[in-house]
Amino acid sequence: MKFIGKSPTLLLGQFAGVALIYLIFFALRVDGAFFTVYTTKLMLAQTVIVGVGALGMTLVIISGGIDLSVGSVIALSCVTTALMLENGSSIYSAIGVGILTGAGVGLLNGLLIVSLRIVPFIATLGTLGIARGIAKIWADESTVNPSRESMAALSEVMAFERNTPLWDLPSGVWIMFALGVFVALVLHVTVFGRFTFAIGSNEATARLCGVPVSLCKVGFYTLSGLLTGVSGVLLFGQLTVGDPTAAVGKELDIIAATVIGGGSLSGGQGSVLGSLIGAFIMSLLRNGCLMMGWPNPIQEIVIGAIIIFAVALDQFRHRRGVD
């Protein structure tokens, strides 16, 4: 059952982890507003950018790879969406170009890794700088501000009313859930998904079994880039400007969410639900620390410690599995 993904026990542990964080903040006497429906909806909305990016990262990490370029690609897609709107394009054209920008960088990552045999860490570290530089050049090192009329539809994607029930979520959250269902189906229903787990578990064996490893790797990174492009479009909807300096360090949040959600940096393990829970945990920790009045350095220490713990737990599980 290794190729199928995460066990119910691990997923139950992640839900228990969310409950434990709530209990810890309750014991620390955090502001009561932390437990309201409005704050929960706010945290879900804040999860969207990292959550959608984590869906693509889940594919990459299960396959045994890594993508450090996602933060820069989010900024680049955000800028290209804004530029299209500023130049008078329709909202649908702008969204399409923003998403295809992400897919194009993902395709480039895959080709660099496969054709030049560059390890994913180095290849995507290079495209991290390239994508950020292009975003700054295209935006003329300033924010791109389309007219209010042209961005009206996208600016509503993260909006929600304060006094509404929990299920009345921003459309961006529903988009994240829909994409989550899509990626889960790809992973667990299609041959491509089975190849993903096979390559991550043992690439050499997968190659001997006839799996088209190179083609699949290009597919992993292209699909990841496409989902990252969606994150960039959603970020534009949140910011309502194209900011080439946005999403700095977001790649670390996305990787952390995937690992906290049970994705193994050794490959062969991970799940969509786990990654989305991991993204929500990141948002939960940040909001809890903020409401506790802790300064930003303390927040960074807490979240960094959680990431170290999650990776250490992953390594422990991996060693125990090998033994």
C-alpha positions as CSV (number, residue, x, y, z in Angstrom):
1,M,0.0,0.0,0.0
2,K,3.0,2.3,-0.1
3,F,2.1,3.8,-3.5
4,I,-1.4,4.8,-2.3
5,G,-0.3,7.5,0.0
6,K,-0.9,8.3,3.6
7,S,-2.5,6.0,6.1
8,P,-5.7,7.0,8.1
9,T,-3.6,7.0,11.2
10,L,-1.2,9.7,9.9
11,L,-4.2,11.9,8.8
12,L,-5.9,11.4,12.1
13,G,-2.6,12.6,13.7
14,Q,-2.7,15.8,11.6
15,F,-6.2,16.6,12.6
16,A,-5.2,15.9,16.2
17,G,-2.3,18.3,15.7
18,V,-4.7,21.1,14.7
19,A,-6.8,20.4,17.8
20,L,-3.7,20.4,19.9
21,I,-2.6,23.8,18.6
22,Y,-6.1,25.2,19.4
23,L,-5.8,23.7,22.9
24,I,-2.3,25.2,23.5
25,F,-3.5,28.7,22.5
26,F,-6.6,28.2,24.7
27,A,-4.3,27.3,27.6
28,L,-2.2,30.4,26.9
29,R,-5.4,32.5,27.2
30,V,-5.3,33.8,23.6
31,D,-7.9,36.4,22.7
32,G,-11.3,34.9,22.5
33,A,-11.7,36.2,18.9
34,F,-9.2,33.5,17.9
35,F,-12.0,30.9,18.2
36,T,-14.7,32.8,16.3
37,V,-16.1,31.8,12.9
38,Y,-14.8,35.0,11.4
39,T,-11.2,34.3,12.4
40,T,-11.5,30.7,11.1
41,K,-12.7,32.0,7.7
42,L,-9.9,34.6,7.7
43,M,-7.3,31.8,8.4
44,L,-8.8,29.7,5.6
45,A,-8.6,32.6,3.2
46,Q,-5.0,33.2,4.3
47,T,-4.3,29.5,3.6
48,V,-5.2,29.7,-0.1
49,I,-2.0,31.0,-1.6
50,V,0.2,28.5,0.3
51,G,-2.4,25.8,0.0
52,V,-2.7,25.9,-3.8
53,G,1.0,26.1,-4.1
54,A,1.4,23.1,-1.8
55,L,-0.9,21.0,-4.1
56,G,1.7,21.3,-6.8
57,M,4.6,20.8,-4.4
58,T,2.9,17.6,-3.2
59,L,3.3,16.1,-6.6
60,V,7.0,17.2,-6.8
61,I,7.9,16.0,-3.3
62,I,6.1,12.6,-3.7
63,S,8.2,12.1,-6.9
64,G,11.4,12.8,-4.9
65,G,12.0,16.3,-6.2
66,I,11.9,19.8,-4.8
67,D,10.9,23.2,-6.2
68,L,12.5,26.3,-4.7
69,S,11.2,28.7,-7.4
70,V,7.5,28.7,-6.4
71,G,7.6,32.0,-4.4
72,S,9.2,33.9,-7.4
73,V,6.8,32.2,-9.8
74,I,3.8,33.3,-7.7
75,A,5.1,36.9,-8.0
76,L,5.7,36.6,-11.7
77,S,2.2,35.2,-12.4
78,C,0.8,38.0,-10.2
79,V,2.6,40.6,-12.3
80,T,1.7,39.1,-15.7
81,T,-2.0,39.0,-14.6
82,A,-1.8,42.7,-13.6
83,L,0.0,43.7,-16.8
84,M,-2.6,42.0,-19.0
85,L,-5.4,43.8,-17.2
86,E,-3.5,47.1,-17.4
87,N,-3.1,46.7,-21.1
88,G,-6.9,46.3,-21.6
89,S,-7.1,42.5,-21.9
90,S,-10.2,40.7,-20.6
91,I,-10.3,39.1,-17.2
92,Y,-10.3,35.6,-18.7
93,S,-7.2,36.4,-20.9
94,A,-5.4,37.8,-17.9
95,I,-6.1,34.8,-15.7
96,G,-5.1,32.4,-18.6
97,V,-1.8,34.2,-19.1
98,G,-1.1,34.3,-15.4
99,I,-1.6,30.5,-15.1
100,L,0.3,29.7,-18.2
101,T,3.2,31.8,-16.9
102,G,3.5,29.5,-14.0
103,A,3.2,26.4,-16.2
104,G,5.9,27.8,-18.5
105,V,8.4,28.2,-15.6
106,G,7.4,24.7,-14.4
107,L,8.1,23.3,-17.8
108,L,11.5,25.0,-17.9
109,N,12.3,23.5,-14.5
110,G,11.4,20.0,-15.7
111,L,13.4,20.4,-18.9
112,L,16.5,21.6,-17.0
113,I,16.3,18.7,-14.6
114,V,15.8,16.1,-17.3
115,S,17.8,17.3,-20.2
116,L,20.8,18.9,-18.4
117,R,20.6,16.4,-15.5
118,I,20.8,19.2,-12.9
119,V,19.6,18.2,-9.5
120,P,16.2,19.8,-8.7
121,F,17.5,21.9,-5.8
122,I,20.0,23.7,-8.0
123,A,17.8,24.0,-11.1
124,T,14.9,25.5,-9.2
125,L,17.2,27.7,-7.1
126,G,18.4,29.2,-10.5
127,T,14.9,29.7,-11.8
128,L,13.9,31.3,-8.4
129,G,16.3,34.2,-9.3
130,I,15.4,34.3,-13.0
131,A,11.6,34.4,-12.3
132,R,12.0,37.1,-9.7
133,G,14.2,39.2,-12.0
134,I,11.8,38.9,-14.9
135,A,8.9,40.0,-12.6
136,K,10.9,43.1,-11.6
137,I,11.8,44.0,-15.1
138,W,8.3,43.6,-16.5
139,A,6.9,45.6,-13.6
140,D,9.6,48.3,-14.0
141,E,10.6,47.6,-10.4
142,S,7.3,49.0,-9.1
143,T,3.7,47.7,-8.5
144,V,1.4,47.4,-11.5
145,N,-2.0,49.0,-10.8
146,P,-4.8,48.1,-13.3
147,S,-8.0,50.1,-13.3
148,R,-10.6,49.2,-10.6
149,E,-13.1,48.2,-13.3
150,S,-10.7,45.7,-14.9
151,M,-9.9,43.9,-11.7
152,A,-13.3,44.0,-10.0
153,A,-14.1,40.3,-10.5
154,L,-10.7,39.1,-9.2
155,S,-10.7,41.4,-6.2
156,E,-13.8,39.6,-4.9
157,V,-12.0,36.2,-4.9
158,M,-10.9,36.5,-1.3
159,A,-13.7,38.7,0.0
160,F,-16.3,37.5,2.6
161,E,-18.7,39.0,5.0
162,R,-18.0,39.2,8.7
163,N,-21.3,38.0,10.1
164,T,-22.0,34.9,7.9
165,P,-21.9,31.2,8.6
166,L,-18.6,29.2,8.3
167,W,-19.7,27.6,5.0
168,D,-20.0,31.0,3.3
169,L,-16.4,31.0,2.4
170,P,-14.5,33.2,-0.1
171,S,-14.5,31.8,-3.6
172,G,-10.7,31.4,-3.4
173,V,-11.1,28.8,-0.7
174,W,-13.6,26.8,-2.8
175,I,-11.1,27.0,-5.7
176,M,-8.4,25.6,-3.4
177,F,-10.7,22.7,-2.4
178,A,-11.7,22.0,-6.0
179,L,-8.1,21.9,-7.1
180,G,-7.4,19.7,-4.1
181,V,-10.0,17.2,-5.4
182,F,-8.5,17.4,-8.9
183,V,-4.9,16.7,-7.7
184,A,-6.1,13.8,-5.4
185,L,-7.9,12.2,-8.4
186,V,-4.7,12.6,-10.5
187,L,-2.6,10.9,-7.7
188,H,-4.9,8.1,-6.8
189,V,-7.0,7.3,-9.9
190,T,-4.7,7.9,-12.9
191,V,-1.6,6.0,-14.1
192,F,0.3,9.2,-13.9
193,G,-0.4,9.3,-10.2
194,R,0.8,5.7,-9.7
195,F,4.0,6.6,-11.6
196,T,4.5,9.6,-9.2
197,F,4.6,7.3,-6.2
198,A,6.7,4.7,-8.0
199,I,9.4,7.2,-9.1
200,G,9.6,8.8,-5.6
201,S,9.8,5.4,-4.0
202,N,12.6,4.0,-6.2
203,E,13.4,5.8,-9.4
204,A,15.8,3.1,-10.7
205,T,13.2,0.3,-10.2
206,A,10.5,2.4,-11.8
207,R,12.7,3.0,-14.9
208,L,13.4,-0.8,-15.1
209,C,9.6,-1.4,-14.9
210,G,9.1,0.8,-18.0
211,V,7.9,4.0,-16.3
212,P,8.8,7.0,-18.6
213,V,10.6,8.8,-15.8
214,S,11.9,11.7,-17.8
215,L,8.5,12.5,-19.3
216,C,6.8,12.2,-16.0
217,K,9.3,14.5,-14.3
218,V,8.6,17.2,-16.9
219,G,4.9,16.6,-16.2
220,F,5.3,16.9,-12.4
221,Y,7.1,20.3,-12.6
222,T,4.8,21.6,-15.3
223,L,1.7,20.8,-13.3
224,S,3.2,22.2,-10.2
225,G,4.0,25.4,-12.1
226,L,0.5,25.6,-13.4
227,L,-0.9,25.4,-9.8
228,T,1.7,27.9,-8.7
229,G,0.4,30.2,-11.5
230,V,-3.1,29.8,-10.0
231,S,-1.6,30.9,-6.7
232,G,-0.2,34.0,-8.4
233,V,-3.6,34.9,-9.9
234,L,-5.2,34.5,-6.5
235,L,-2.5,36.6,-4.9
236,F,-3.3,39.4,-7.4
237,G,-7.0,39.0,-6.4
238,Q,-5.9,39.4,-2.8
239,L,-3.5,42.4,-3.3
240,T,-5.3,44.0,-6.3
241,V,-1.9,45.0,-7.6
242,G,0.9,43.2,-9.4
243,D,3.8,43.3,-6.9
244,P,7.1,41.8,-8.1
245,T,8.4,41.7,-4.5
246,A,5.5,39.7,-3.3
247,A,5.7,36.1,-2.0
248,V,9.3,36.4,-0.9
249,G,10.1,33.3,1.2
250,K,6.7,31.8,0.2
251,E,8.5,28.7,-1.2
252,L,9.6,27.9,2.4
253,D,6.0,28.1,3.6
254,I,4.8,25.9,0.8
255,I,7.5,23.2,1.3
256,A,6.9,23.4,5.1
257,A,3.2,22.9,4.6
258,T,3.8,19.8,2.5
259,V,6.3,18.3,4.9
260,I,4.1,19.1,8.0
261,G,1.3,17.4,6.1
262,G,3.3,14.2,5.9
263,G,5.1,14.6,2.6
264,S,8.5,12.9,2.7
265,L,11.6,14.7,1.4
266,S,12.9,11.3,0.5
267,G,10.0,10.8,-1.9
268,G,7.2,8.3,-2.2
269,Q,5.0,9.8,0.5
270,G,2.5,12.6,0.7
271,S,-1.2,13.5,0.3
272,V,-3.4,16.3,-0.8
273,L,-5.4,16.5,2.4
274,G,-2.2,16.4,4.5
275,S,-0.7,19.3,2.5
276,L,-3.9,21.4,2.9
277,I,-3.9,20.6,6.6
278,G,-0.2,21.6,6.8
279,A,-1.0,24.9,5.1
280,F,-3.8,25.6,7.5
281,I,-1.5,24.8,10.5
282,M,0.9,27.4,9.2
283,S,-1.9,30.0,9.1
284,L,-3.2,28.9,12.5
285,L,0.3,29.3,14.1
286,R,0.8,32.7,12.6
287,N,-2.6,34.0,13.7
288,G,-2.3,32.5,17.2
289,C,1.1,34.1,17.7
290,L,-0.2,37.4,16.4
291,M,-3.2,37.4,18.8
292,M,-0.9,36.5,21.6
293,G,0.9,39.7,20.9
294,W,4.2,37.9,20.3
295,P,6.7,39.9,18.2
296,N,7.5,38.7,14.7
297,P,10.9,37.2,15.7
298,I,9.2,34.9,18.2
299,Q,6.6,33.9,15.6
300,E,9.5,33.0,13.2
301,I,11.2,30.9,16.0
302,V,8.0,29.0,16.7
303,I,7.2,28.2,13.1
304,G,10.9,27.3,12.4
305,A,10.8,24.9,15.4
306,I,7.6,23.3,14.1
307,I,9.2,22.8,10.6
308,I,12.3,21.2,12.2
309,F,10.1,18.9,14.3
310,A,8.1,17.9,11.2
311,V,11.2,17.1,9.1
312,A,12.8,15.2,12.1
313,L,9.6,13.2,12.4
314,D,9.7,12.4,8.7
315,Q,13.3,11.2,8.9
316,F,12.4,9.0,11.9
317,R,9.5,7.4,10.1
318,H,11.7,6.9,7.1
319,R,14.5,5.2,9.1
320,R,12.0,3.0,10.9
321,G,10.6,2.0,7.6
322,V,14.0,1.1,6.2
323,D,14.9,-0.8,9.3
